[in-house]
């Protein structure tokens, strides 16, 4: 049986080939072709929301596929952008919302927002990588976690950023063998504990990240050797950071957020 680390390493070491294989899958190729042919026609948030194939492709590319139903919520993310520190996306602990607003920055660039490479080729690359990780997870959930951590590692600057992402937390929890009781601690203390236990600066070094993931893979297999485990919930988008009252008011808006 191929180990978790071996499976991860096989994909990671030849990532271009792995991504090319995903890109050639009929469903991926079909949706990508449509996206590239039509994204330049999207000039406003209304246009973006109205084209379901563009909308769904973009959300999946940013790991927000599970939030596709929440159109009023996504509209607010895109409408307010990220320039203002009080913008909706900036208040959310989950950085994927801000990434979406940065990619489709209608607030800053208006009708030219989709003309930038990050909204075209950049989204396609995100979509293919997201699809690759999901496929790997279907065979071995630990491989998906490892690939995701590898992708996110260079952008991690603090323990708090790890705590804001359930998938990253799962990797670090496994590597450090943290007891469940840690989760009951004050979040600031948890972040401090992580930063004391791991040198986050090492996440900028691919060799050190690989070593960390080798340890993760070995421990993951020990913990999950008997029963299959689902990690889908770890990748579910979070609305942490927004008050319940505001979420209720957003959800009360009619479909499409108009």
Secondary structure by P-SEA (a helix, b strand, c coil): cccaaaaaaaaaaaaaaaaaaaaacaaaaaaaaaaaacccccccaaaaaacaaaaaaaaaaacccccccaaaaaaaaaaaccccccccccccccaaaaaaaaaacccccccccccccccaaaaaaaaaaaaaaaaaaaacaaaaaaaaaaaaccccccaaaaaacaaaaaaaaaaaccccccccccaaaaaaaaaaaccccccccaaaaaaaaaaaaaaaaaacccbbbbcccccccccccccaaaaaaaaacccccc
